[in-house]
Amino acid sequence: MNLELSEEQEAVRRLAEDFVAREVTPHAAAWDRAEEVDRGIVKKLGAVGFLGLTIPEEYGGSGGDHLAYCLVTEELGRGDSSVRGIVSVSLGLVAKTIASWGTEEQKREWLPRLASGEALGCFGLTEPGTGSDAGNLATRAVRDGDAYVVDGGKMFITNGTWADVVLLFARTNDTPGHKGVSAFLVPTDTPGLTRRPVHGKLGLRGQATAELVLEGVRVPAAAMLGPEGKGFAVAMSALAKGRMSVAAGCVGIAQAALDAAVRYAGEREQFGKPIASYQLVQELLSDIAVDVDAARLLTWRVADLIDRGKDFATAASKAKLYASEAAVRAANNALQVFGGYGYIDEYPVGKLVRDARVMTLYEGTSQIQKLIIGRALTGSRPSEYAPRVAEYADGCGAGHIRPMLCGMSDTPVKQQNTAAYYTQAVLSFGIAIAAVGIGIFQLDAGAWVRAFLAISVLYLTTSAFTLAKVVRDRQEAGQIVSRVDQARLEKLLAEHDPFQKL
């Protein structure tokens, strides 16, 4: 394993570093105060090739691998996360998705414009009533001849007020859940589409965030991206790669926090010497440094998996989870190093704290990432860690079947002690019948016979209940095994668990 960057990758990193130092960092504080990034940055990002990374050159892209893309998004995140978001959404969520799912006509129409910065894209998934539950969209697209008529709304859409095209997700049939969702490429100047800016955000204040309102928006059927009803798959494939981009941006935030804190700690003096000489300050700095390195390596691993054509979805969730939480920790620790000065916007760390906080929320909250990772480990999707379906007795002697829905099994669930229960029931029936017979023919028998009769009838009743319980448990076990064998747990959770779809 070689973690050294290639000459081409190092050149891309230096290019991004120089671009950020020249075009981003000097303006970041002013953009944050004004709640608007200079729109001219889009053309500059396109001119330097950052909006076309990983897009084939035949479609106007810059080519390159996903590690180069991560290096650029890290540098942009280090300079200003609002600028990084422009690239992550327009390129990472929109252009890459068109390259993967689009028809040849759609690629020719949109990719050259998106890669050059002539056009900008936004990702229309989140709605006012659906965040993490992205499969239950309320926006509807009804077929009308050779077009669809779309009505609904979208919320917290990055690039929303600037974008020229929205990758829009809407329900095209009445199938419940994610199966009825389709994707469309909708120009933002289409009649009926209204965009409203969202102001007053805690962080990413310079980013153009919008609410989209769609009222009778007519979209040609040819604008559908991917097959009808497969829009959720389109969205999830985009977000899986998007989480890598967010993670790289978070590494940039954490690196910026480390750079600022180390520099300030070396300059600031208390008690006659720089505060960098105090061990507790060094602890804060070392914590940030470890988080930076760990988050960066997790993110690079995702890029490597994508470039080698390997499954990367779970690795992307791990990187996004760790890097976003690490960015919050790093920015907060840096603010602690700055003390009171970190609380005013004359210094950069206050903005880093605010920008980092949203990273744990969008493109899948930290809790959603934990669910994805946890279910990959326990078997809701194939994994080397997935145990098979298990059963255990609950200690009451009844042999209850309790399926642990955490793996995929090809073997039946076994119930313990079933034969013993059947033997007990048959013997008890025999004894009870004998007792009843004695009681019928020996009605004048002594007290011991009558006592034996009463005990036997009680035993008969208890055994009947026991046998009924055994039969019921076996039926339940058979139903569980049948479901696991026929549909497997991946399909079960996809159909019945809304969080698994994320």
C-alpha positions as CSV (number, residue, x, y, z in Angstrom):
1,M,0.0,0.0,0.0
2,N,1.4,3.4,-1.1
3,L,-0.2,6.5,0.4
4,E,2.1,8.9,-1.4
5,L,0.3,11.1,-4.0
6,S,1.2,10.7,-7.6
7,E,2.8,13.7,-9.4
8,E,-0.5,14.4,-11.1
9,Q,-2.4,14.3,-7.8
10,E,0.2,16.5,-6.1
11,A,-0.1,19.0,-9.0
12,V,-3.9,19.1,-8.6
13,R,-3.5,19.7,-4.9
14,R,-1.1,22.6,-5.3
15,L,-3.3,24.1,-8.0
16,A,-6.3,24.0,-5.6
17,E,-4.2,25.4,-2.7
18,D,-3.1,28.3,-4.9
19,F,-6.6,28.9,-6.1
20,V,-8.0,29.0,-2.6
21,A,-5.3,31.3,-1.4
22,R,-5.9,33.7,-4.3
23,E,-9.7,33.5,-4.9
24,V,-11.3,32.3,-1.7
25,T,-9.6,32.8,1.6
26,P,-9.2,36.6,1.2
27,H,-13.0,37.0,0.7
28,A,-14.4,34.3,3.0
29,A,-15.2,36.5,6.0
30,A,-16.9,39.2,3.8
31,W,-19.0,36.6,2.0
32,D,-20.0,35.2,5.3
33,R,-21.1,38.6,6.6
34,A,-23.0,39.4,3.4
35,E,-24.6,36.0,3.3
36,E,-23.6,35.7,-0.4
37,V,-20.6,34.4,-2.2
38,D,-19.5,36.4,-5.3
39,R,-21.2,34.6,-8.2
40,G,-18.1,35.2,-10.3
41,I,-16.5,32.3,-8.4
42,V,-18.5,29.8,-10.5
43,K,-16.8,30.7,-13.8
44,K,-13.4,30.7,-12.1
45,L,-14.0,27.2,-10.7
46,G,-15.0,26.1,-14.2
47,A,-12.0,27.8,-15.8
48,V,-9.5,26.0,-13.6
49,G,-11.3,22.6,-14.2
50,F,-12.6,22.0,-10.8
51,L,-16.3,21.7,-11.9
52,G,-15.3,18.9,-14.4
53,L,-13.2,16.6,-12.3
54,T,-13.8,12.9,-13.0
55,I,-16.1,13.8,-15.9
56,P,-14.8,12.3,-19.2
57,E,-13.1,14.8,-21.5
58,E,-15.4,13.8,-24.4
59,Y,-18.2,15.6,-22.4
60,G,-16.1,18.6,-21.6
61,G,-14.8,17.3,-18.3
62,S,-11.3,17.5,-16.8
63,G,-11.0,13.7,-16.2
64,G,-8.9,12.7,-13.2
65,D,-9.6,10.2,-10.5
66,H,-11.6,10.5,-7.3
67,L,-8.6,11.1,-5.1
68,A,-7.8,14.2,-7.1
69,Y,-11.4,15.3,-6.6
70,C,-11.1,14.8,-2.8
71,L,-7.9,16.8,-2.7
72,V,-9.7,19.7,-4.4
73,T,-12.7,19.6,-2.2
74,E,-10.5,19.4,0.9
75,E,-8.7,22.6,-0.2
76,L,-11.9,24.3,-1.0
77,G,-13.3,23.3,2.4
78,R,-10.2,24.7,4.1
79,G,-10.8,28.0,2.4
80,D,-14.6,28.3,2.6
81,S,-17.2,25.5,2.9
82,S,-19.7,27.7,1.1
83,V,-17.5,27.5,-2.1
84,R,-16.8,23.8,-1.5
85,G,-20.6,23.2,-1.5
86,I,-20.9,24.7,-5.0
87,V,-18.6,22.1,-6.4
88,S,-19.9,19.2,-4.3
89,V,-23.5,19.7,-5.4
90,S,-23.1,20.9,-9.1
91,L,-20.4,18.4,-9.9
92,G,-20.6,15.7,-7.2
93,L,-24.4,15.3,-7.1
94,V,-25.6,16.5,-10.4
95,A,-23.0,16.2,-13.2
96,K,-21.6,12.9,-11.9
97,T,-25.2,11.5,-11.7
98,I,-25.9,12.6,-15.3
99,A,-22.7,10.9,-16.4
100,S,-23.8,7.7,-14.7
101,W,-27.5,7.6,-15.5
102,G,-28.1,10.0,-18.4
103,T,-28.8,9.2,-22.0
104,E,-26.3,10.3,-24.6
105,E,-28.5,13.3,-25.4
106,Q,-28.7,14.4,-21.7
107,K,-24.9,14.0,-21.3
108,R,-24.3,16.1,-24.4
109,E,-26.8,18.8,-23.4
110,W,-25.7,19.3,-19.8
111,L,-22.2,18.0,-19.0
112,P,-20.1,20.4,-21.1
113,R,-22.1,23.4,-19.6
114,L,-21.8,22.1,-16.0
115,A,-18.1,21.3,-16.3
116,S,-17.2,24.7,-17.7
117,G,-19.3,26.7,-15.1
118,E,-21.6,28.0,-17.9
119,A,-24.4,26.2,-16.0
120,L,-24.8,25.2,-12.4
121,G,-26.8,22.3,-11.0
122,C,-28.8,21.7,-7.8
123,F,-30.1,18.5,-6.2
124,G,-33.8,18.6,-5.5
125,L,-34.5,15.8,-3.1
126,T,-35.2,17.2,0.4
127,E,-38.7,18.4,1.1
128,P,-40.3,20.4,3.9
129,G,-41.8,17.3,5.3
130,T,-39.1,14.7,4.3
131,G,-35.5,14.8,5.4
132,S,-34.1,11.5,6.4
133,D,-37.3,9.7,5.2
134,A,-36.4,10.5,1.6
135,G,-38.4,7.6,0.2
136,N,-41.7,9.2,1.1
137,L,-41.6,12.2,-1.2
138,A,-44.8,14.3,-1.5
139,T,-43.8,16.0,-4.8
140,R,-45.8,14.4,-7.6
141,A,-45.2,14.2,-11.4
142,V,-48.4,13.2,-13.3
143,R,-48.1,11.9,-16.9
144,D,-49.8,14.1,-19.4
145,G,-49.2,13.0,-23.0
146,D,-45.5,13.3,-23.8
147,A,-44.8,15.2,-20.6
148,Y,-45.1,15.2,-16.8
149,V,-46.8,17.9,-14.7
150,V,-45.0,18.4,-11.4
151,D,-46.4,19.9,-8.2
152,G,-44.7,20.1,-4.9
153,G,-41.9,21.7,-3.0
154,K,-38.2,21.3,-2.1
155,M,-36.3,22.7,0.9
156,F,-32.7,23.5,1.8
157,I,-31.5,23.2,-1.8
158,T,-27.9,24.2,-2.2
159,N,-27.2,26.3,-5.3
160,G,-31.0,26.7,-5.5
161,T,-31.2,30.3,-6.4
162,W,-28.2,30.2,-8.8
163,A,-28.8,26.8,-10.5
164,D,-29.7,26.5,-14.2
165,V,-30.9,22.9,-13.8
166,V,-32.4,21.0,-10.9
167,L,-32.0,17.2,-10.6
168,L,-35.6,16.8,-9.3
169,F,-37.1,13.8,-7.6
170,A,-40.9,13.3,-7.7
171,R,-43.4,10.5,-7.3
172,T,-44.7,9.3,-10.7
173,N,-47.1,6.6,-9.5
174,D,-49.0,5.5,-6.4
175,T,-46.6,2.8,-5.4
176,P,-45.9,3.5,-1.7
177,G,-42.4,4.3,-0.5
178,H,-39.4,4.7,-2.6
179,K,-40.5,2.5,-5.5
180,G,-42.7,5.2,-7.0
181,V,-40.0,7.9,-7.2
182,S,-38.5,9.0,-10.5
183,A,-35.8,11.6,-11.4
184,F,-35.9,14.5,-13.8
185,L,-33.6,17.2,-15.2
186,V,-35.6,20.4,-15.0
187,P,-34.3,23.7,-16.2
188,T,-34.9,26.3,-13.5
189,D,-36.4,28.8,-15.9
190,T,-39.3,26.4,-16.6
191,P,-42.7,28.2,-16.0
192,G,-44.2,27.3,-12.6
193,L,-40.9,26.8,-10.8
194,T,-40.3,29.5,-8.1
195,R,-37.2,29.9,-6.1
196,R,-37.0,31.5,-2.7
197,P,-33.7,32.2,-0.9
198,V,-33.2,30.9,2.6
199,H,-31.4,33.4,4.9
200,G,-30.4,33.5,8.5
201,K,-28.5,30.2,8.5
202,L,-26.1,29.3,11.3
203,G,-23.3,28.3,8.9
204,L,-22.6,28.2,5.2
205,R,-24.0,31.7,5.2
206,G,-22.5,32.6,1.8
207,Q,-24.0,29.6,0.1
208,A,-27.0,30.1,-2.1
209,T,-29.6,27.9,-0.3
210,A,-33.2,28.0,-1.5
211,E,-36.7,26.7,-1.2
212,L,-38.2,25.5,-4.6
213,V,-41.9,25.7,-5.2
214,L,-43.3,23.7,-8.2
215,E,-46.8,24.5,-9.4
216,G,-47.9,22.9,-12.7
217,V,-44.3,22.6,-13.9
218,R,-44.4,20.8,-17.3
219,V,-41.4,18.5,-17.9
220,P,-40.9,16.6,-21.1
221,A,-40.8,12.8,-20.7
222,A,-37.4,12.9,-22.3
223,A,-36.1,14.8,-19.3
224,M,-36.5,11.8,-17.0
225,L,-33.1,10.6,-15.7
226,G,-32.9,6.8,-15.5
227,P,-35.9,4.5,-15.7
228,E,-39.3,5.4,-14.3
229,G,-39.6,4.4,-10.7
230,K,-35.8,4.2,-10.2
231,G,-35.4,7.7,-9.0
232,F,-34.6,6.6,-5.5
233,A,-31.7,4.4,-6.7
234,V,-30.5,7.5,-8.7
235,A,-30.6,9.6,-5.6
236,M,-28.9,7.1,-3.3
237,S,-26.1,6.4,-5.8
238,A,-25.5,10.2,-6.0
239,L,-25.5,10.6,-2.2
240,A,-23.1,7.7,-1.7
241,K,-20.4,9.5,-3.7
242,G,-21.6,12.8,-2.3
243,R,-20.7,11.7,1.2
244,M,-17.1,11.3,0.2
245,S,-17.1,14.9,-1.0
246,V,-18.6,16.1,2.2
247,A,-16.1,14.1,4.2
248,A,-13.2,15.7,2.2
249,G,-14.7,19.1,2.8
250,C,-14.8,18.3,6.5
251,V,-11.1,17.4,6.4
252,G,-10.5,20.8,5.0
253,I,-12.4,22.4,7.9
254,A,-10.5,20.4,10.4
255,Q,-7.2,21.3,8.7
256,A,-8.1,25.0,8.7
257,A,-8.8,24.7,12.4
258,L,-5.5,23.0,13.1
259,D,-3.5,25.6,11.0
260,A,-5.2,28.5,12.7
261,A,-4.9,27.1,16.3
262,V,-1.2,26.2,15.9
263,R,-0.4,29.6,14.5
264,Y,-2.3,31.4,17.2
265,A,-0.9,29.3,20.0
266,G,2.6,30.1,18.9
267,E,1.9,33.9,18.8
268,R,-0.3,34.3,21.9
269,E,1.6,34.7,25.2
270,Q,0.2,34.2,28.7
271,F,2.2,34.0,31.9
272,G,5.3,35.1,30.1
273,K,5.5,32.5,27.3
274,P,3.5,31.3,24.3
275,I,0.5,29.3,25.2
276,A,1.7,26.6,22.8
277,S,4.2,25.6,25.5
278,Y,1.4,24.6,27.9
279,Q,0.6,20.9,27.9
280,L,-3.2,21.3,27.9
281,V,-3.1,23.5,24.9
282,Q,-0.9,20.9,23.2
283,E,-3.5,18.3,24.1
284,L,-6.1,20.4,22.2
285,L,-3.8,20.7,19.2
286,S,-2.9,17.0,19.2
287,D,-6.6,16.0,19.3
288,I,-7.2,18.1,16.2
289,A,-4.2,16.7,14.4
290,V,-5.2,13.1,15.0
291,D,-8.8,13.8,13.8
292,V,-7.4,15.4,10.7
293,D,-5.3,12.4,9.7
294,A,-7.9,9.8,10.6
295,A,-10.6,11.6,8.7
296,R,-8.4,12.2,5.7
297,L,-7.4,8.5,5.4
298,L,-11.0,7.3,5.7
299,T,-11.9,9.7,2.9
300,W,-9.0,8.6,0.7
301,R,-10.1,5.0,1.2
302,V,-13.5,5.7,-0.3
303,A,-11.8,7.4,-3.3
304,D,-9.6,4.4,-3.8
305,L,-12.6,2.0,-3.6
306,I,-14.5,4.0,-6.2
307,D,-11.5,4.2,-8.6
308,R,-11.0,0.4,-8.3
309,G,-14.6,-0.3,-9.0
310,K,-15.2,-1.8,-5.5
311,D,-18.3,-1.4,-3.2
312,F,-17.9,1.9,-1.4
313,A,-21.2,2.8,0.1
314,T,-20.5,1.7,3.7
315,A,-17.0,3.1,3.6
316,A,-18.5,6.4,2.4
317,S,-20.8,6.5,5.4
318,K,-17.9,5.7,7.8
319,A,-15.9,8.6,6.3
320,K,-18.8,11.0,6.3
321,L,-19.7,10.1,9.9
322,Y,-16.2,10.4,11.3
323,A,-15.1,13.4,9.3
324,S,-18.2,15.5,10.0
325,E,-18.0,14.8,13.7
326,A,-14.2,15.3,13.7
327,A,-14.7,18.7,12.0
328,V,-17.0,19.8,14.8
329,R,-14.5,18.6,17.4
330,A,-11.6,20.3,15.6
331,A,-13.3,23.6,15.2
332,N,-14.5,23.6,18.8
333,N,-11.0,22.8,20.1
334,A,-9.5,25.5,17.9
335,L,-12.0,28.0,19.4
336,Q,-10.9,26.9,22.9
337,V,-7.3,27.6,21.9
338,F,-8.2,31.1,20.8
339,G,-10.3,31.8,23.9
340,G,-12.4,35.0,23.7
341,Y,-10.9,36.0,20.4
342,G,-12.2,32.9,18.8
343,Y,-15.7,34.2,19.5
344,I,-15.5,37.2,17.2
345,D,-15.4,37.0,13.4
346,E,-12.1,38.9,13.2
347,Y,-10.6,35.4,13.5
348,P,-11.6,32.4,11.4
349,V,-12.4,29.8,14.0
350,G,-15.9,31.0,14.8
351,K,-16.9,30.6,11.2
352,L,-15.3,27.1,11.2
353,V,-17.5,26.1,14.2
354,R,-20.6,27.3,12.4
355,D,-19.8,25.8,9.1
356,A,-18.8,22.4,10.6
357,R,-22.1,22.0,12.5
358,V,-24.2,21.4,9.4
359,M,-21.9,18.7,8.1
360,T,-23.4,16.3,10.6
361,L,-26.9,17.0,9.2
362,Y,-27.0,17.1,5.4
363,E,-26.5,14.3,2.9
364,G,-27.5,11.9,5.7
365,T,-27.3,12.8,9.4
366,S,-24.8,11.1,11.7
367,Q,-27.6,8.9,13.0
368,I,-28.5,7.8,9.5
369,Q,-24.8,7.0,8.8
370,K,-24.7,4.9,12.0
371,L,-27.8,3.0,10.9
372,I,-26.2,2.2,7.5
373,I,-23.0,1.1,9.1
374,G,-24.7,-0.9,11.8
375,R,-26.9,-2.7,9.4
376,A,-24.0,-3.5,7.1
377,L,-22.3,-5.1,10.0
378,T,-25.3,-7.1,11.2
379,G,-26.5,-8.4,7.9
380,S,-29.1,-6.1,6.3
381,R,-26.7,-6.1,3.4
382,P,-23.9,-8.6,2.6
383,S,-21.0,-8.4,4.9
384,E,-18.3,-10.6,6.2
385,Y,-19.4,-9.8,9.7
386,A,-23.0,-10.8,9.3
387,P,-24.0,-13.6,11.6
388,R,-26.8,-16.0,10.5
389,V,-30.3,-15.9,11.8
390,A,-30.2,-17.1,15.4
391,E,-32.7,-18.4,17.9
392,Y,-32.6,-18.9,21.6
393,A,-34.9,-19.9,24.4
394,D,-36.1,-17.1,26.6
395,G,-35.5,-19.2,29.8
396,C,-39.1,-20.0,30.6
397,G,-38.9,-23.5,29.2
398,A,-41.2,-22.9,26.3
399,G,-38.6,-22.7,23.6
400,H,-39.8,-19.4,22.1
401,I,-38.4,-18.6,18.7
402,R,-36.9,-15.1,18.6
403,P,-35.4,-14.4,15.2
404,M,-32.5,-12.0,15.3
405,L,-33.0,-10.2,12.0
406,C,-29.3,-9.5,11.5
407,G,-28.1,-11.8,8.8
408,M,-28.9,-13.8,5.7
409,S,-29.4,-17.5,6.3
410,D,-29.7,-20.5,4.0
411,T,-30.4,-23.0,6.9
412,P,-33.7,-23.6,8.7
413,V,-34.2,-22.3,12.2
414,K,-34.0,-25.2,14.7
415,Q,-36.3,-25.4,17.7
416,Q,-34.8,-27.1,20.7
417,N,-36.6,-29.7,22.9
418,T,-39.6,-30.1,20.5
419,A,-39.4,-33.9,20.7
420,A,-39.4,-33.7,24.5
421,Y,-42.5,-31.6,24.5
422,Y,-44.3,-34.1,22.2
423,T,-43.3,-37.0,24.4
424,Q,-44.5,-35.2,27.5
425,A,-47.8,-34.4,25.9
426,V,-48.4,-38.0,24.7
427,L,-47.5,-39.6,28.0
428,S,-49.7,-37.1,29.9
429,F,-52.7,-37.9,27.6
430,G,-52.2,-41.6,28.2
431,I,-52.0,-41.2,32.0
432,A,-55.0,-38.9,32.0
433,I,-57.2,-41.2,29.9
434,A,-56.2,-44.1,32.2
435,A,-57.2,-42.0,35.2
436,V,-60.5,-41.1,33.7
437,G,-61.2,-44.8,32.9
438,I,-60.5,-45.8,36.5
439,G,-62.7,-43.0,37.8
440,I,-65.6,-44.1,35.6
441,F,-65.4,-47.8,36.6
442,Q,-64.3,-47.3,40.2
443,L,-66.7,-44.5,41.3
444,D,-66.8,-46.0,44.8
445,A,-63.0,-46.3,45.0
446,G,-61.1,-44.7,47.9
447,A,-59.9,-41.1,48.3
448,W,-56.5,-41.9,46.7
449,V,-58.2,-42.9,43.4
450,R,-60.3,-39.7,43.3
451,A,-57.2,-37.6,44.1
452,F,-55.3,-39.4,41.3
453,L,-58.2,-38.6,38.9
454,A,-58.2,-34.9,39.8
455,I,-54.4,-34.6,39.4
456,S,-54.5,-36.4,36.1
457,V,-57.2,-34.1,34.7
458,L,-55.2,-31.1,35.7
459,Y,-52.1,-32.6,34.1
460,L,-54.1,-33.3,30.9
461,T,-55.2,-29.6,30.7
462,T,-51.6,-28.4,31.3
463,S,-50.2,-30.7,28.6
464,A,-52.8,-29.6,26.1
465,F,-51.7,-26.0,26.6
466,T,-48.1,-27.0,26.3
467,L,-48.7,-28.9,23.0
468,A,-50.6,-25.9,21.6
469,K,-47.7,-23.6,22.4
470,V,-45.2,-26.0,20.7
471,V,-47.3,-26.1,17.6
472,R,-47.7,-22.3,17.5
473,D,-43.9,-21.8,18.0
474,R,-43.1,-24.2,15.2
475,Q,-45.5,-22.4,12.9
476,E,-43.9,-19.0,13.7
477,A,-40.5,-20.5,13.1
478,G,-41.6,-21.8,9.8
479,Q,-42.9,-18.5,8.7
480,I,-39.6,-16.8,9.7
481,V,-37.5,-19.3,7.8
482,S,-39.8,-19.0,4.8
483,R,-39.4,-15.3,4.7
484,V,-35.6,-15.4,5.1
485,D,-35.2,-18.2,2.5
486,Q,-37.5,-16.6,-0.1
487,A,-36.8,-12.9,0.1
488,R,-33.6,-12.6,2.3
489,L,-33.2,-9.9,4.8
490,E,-32.0,-7.2,2.4
491,K,-35.3,-7.2,0.6
492,L,-37.3,-7.3,3.8
493,L,-35.6,-4.3,5.3
494,A,-35.8,-2.4,2.0
495,E,-39.5,-2.9,2.0
496,H,-40.4,-2.4,5.6
497,D,-37.6,-0.2,7.1
498,P,-37.6,3.4,5.9
499,F,-34.1,4.0,7.4
500,Q,-32.5,1.2,5.4
501,K,-33.3,3.1,2.2
502,L,-31.0,5.8,3.3
